[in-house]
Amino acid sequence: MGRKKRGDILGGPDPSGPPIVVMRDIGDGIEIDDDRGRVDVDEVHRFLSEEAYWVPGRSRDTIERLVRESTRVVAAYDGDRLVGFARVVSDRTNFAWLGDVLVVEGHRGRGIGTELVREAVEYEPERDLAWYLSTRDARGLYEKVGFQPADPDRVMTRPRA
């Protein structure tokens, strides 16, 4: 177990290639990886459009774009099967937003969600930024990695039209 940059595994970084991504074995056959090219967009779409309360019916094209254009994506794999996912949107200077955190049925209760969130928020380059997220059902998970309820007198949102 431990964090490894993909370049460490593949023999070193290629300065002309894409950024080095991180792979981490969290035990029990589960691996955390932030290689967006490995993400099973169909599985993320299935979960978000059919099971997630926050984005019912979101299109596959939108999911594919979010995976491609988010600042960072982190996924959990059981072998080659995607079993968890989270994404980050950030300016990498002041703030980061964590969203679309999911763990598929049958893999919940094993700490996968906690490790996805930990990988997203506790390592460079976003580690020291102000983090934001919205949830109505997983506060305990986020509190494990330092999130706390926002000040209702200061935080405002502008909902979608």
C-alpha positions in Angstrom: 0.0 0.0 0.0 1.1 3.6 -0.6 1.0 6.3 -3.2 3.0 5.8 -6.4 3.3 8.2 -9.3 2.5 6.3 -12.5 6.0 7.4 -13.7 7.5 5.5 -10.8 5.7 2.4 -12.0 6.3 2.8 -15.7 10.0 3.7 -15.4 9.9 7.5 -15.0 8.1 10.5 -16.2 8.0 11.6 -19.8 8.4 15.4 -19.8 6.6 15.7 -23.1 3.7 13.5 -22.0 0.7 14.1 -19.9 1.0 14.9 -16.2 2.0 12.1 -13.9 -0.9 10.5 -12.2 -1.1 8.7 -8.9 -2.1 5.1 -8.2 -2.6 3.8 -4.7 -3.5 0.3 -3.4 -5.8 0.6 -0.4 -6.0 -3.1 0.2 -8.7 -5.7 -0.4 -7.9 -5.6 -4.1 -9.0 -2.0 -4.4 -6.8 0.6 -6.2 -7.3 4.4 -6.3 -6.1 6.0 -9.5 -6.4 9.5 -10.9 -5.8 8.6 -14.6 -8.9 10.1 -16.3 -8.2 8.0 -19.3 -9.0 4.9 -17.3 -12.4 6.1 -16.1 -15.4 4.0 -17.3 -17.6 6.9 -18.4 -20.5 4.5 -19.0 -20.4 3.3 -15.4 -20.2 6.8 -14.0 -23.1 7.9 -16.2 -25.2 4.9 -15.2 -24.7 5.6 -11.5 -25.2 9.4 -11.7 -28.2 9.3 -14.1 -30.0 6.4 -12.4 -28.9 6.4 -8.7 -27.6 9.8 -7.7 -30.2 12.2 -6.2 -28.2 15.3 -7.2 -28.2 14.8 -11.0 -31.0 12.5 -12.2 -31.0 12.1 -15.9 -27.7 13.8 -16.6 -26.6 12.9 -20.2 -23.7 10.6 -21.1 -22.2 13.4 -23.2 -22.2 15.7 -20.1 -20.6 13.0 -17.9 -17.9 12.5 -20.6 -17.2 16.2 -20.7 -17.1 16.5 -16.9 -14.6 13.6 -16.7 -12.5 15.2 -19.5 -12.6 18.8 -18.3 -12.7 18.6 -14.4 -9.4 19.7 -12.8 -8.9 16.2 -11.4 -10.8 12.9 -11.3 -10.1 10.1 -8.8 -11.6 6.6 -9.2 -11.5 3.4 -7.3 -11.1 0.0 -9.1 -11.7 -3.6 -8.2 -9.4 -5.1 -10.8 -10.5 -3.3 -14.0 -14.0 -2.5 -12.7 -14.7 1.1 -11.6 -16.4 0.9 -8.2 -16.0 4.5 -7.0 -15.5 8.0 -8.4 -15.0 11.6 -7.4 -14.1 14.8 -9.3 -12.5 18.1 -8.4 -13.0 21.6 -9.9 -10.4 24.1 -8.9 -8.4 27.2 -9.8 -5.5 25.5 -8.0 -4.8 28.7 -6.2 -7.7 29.6 -3.9 -10.5 27.1 -3.9 -11.5 23.6 -4.9 -14.9 22.0 -5.1 -15.5 18.2 -4.6 -18.4 16.6 -6.5 -20.0 13.5 -7.9 -18.6 11.3 -5.2 -19.9 7.8 -5.6 -19.3 4.2 -4.6 -21.3 1.5 -6.3 -23.6 -0.8 -4.4 -21.8 -3.9 -3.1 -18.6 -1.9 -2.4 -20.0 0.5 0.1 -19.0 0.3 3.8 -15.4 -0.7 3.0 -13.8 2.8 3.3 -13.6 3.3 -0.5 -15.5 6.7 -0.3 -13.2 7.9 2.4 -10.1 7.0 0.5 -11.4 8.6 -2.7 -12.1 11.9 -0.8 -8.8 11.6 1.0 -6.9 11.2 -2.3 -8.7 14.2 -3.7 -8.3 16.7 -0.8 -5.2 15.7 1.1 -2.5 15.7 -1.6 -0.9 18.3 -3.9 -1.7 20.4 -5.7 -5.1 21.2 -4.0 -4.2 20.1 -0.5 -4.0 23.6 1.1 -6.9 25.2 -0.7 -10.3 26.2 0.7 -12.6 23.2 -0.2 -16.3 23.2 -0.9 -18.9 20.5 -1.5 -22.7 20.0 -1.2 -24.2 16.9 0.4 -27.4 15.9 2.2 -26.5 12.4 3.2 -22.7 11.8 3.7 -21.6 14.4 6.2 -19.8 11.8 8.4 -17.7 10.7 5.5 -16.5 14.2 4.7 -16.0 15.1 8.4 -13.4 12.3 8.5 -11.2 14.3 6.2 -11.7 17.8 7.8 -14.9 19.1 6.2 -17.3 20.9 8.5 -20.7 22.6 8.0 -20.4 26.0 6.3 -21.3 29.3 8.0 -24.9 29.9 6.8 -24.4 33.6 7.4 -21.7 33.8 4.8 -22.2 31.1 2.2 -24.5 31.8 -0.7 -25.4 29.9 -3.9 -26.9 30.8 -7.2 -29.0 27.9 -8.3 -29.3 26.8 -11.9 -32.0 28.6 -13.9 
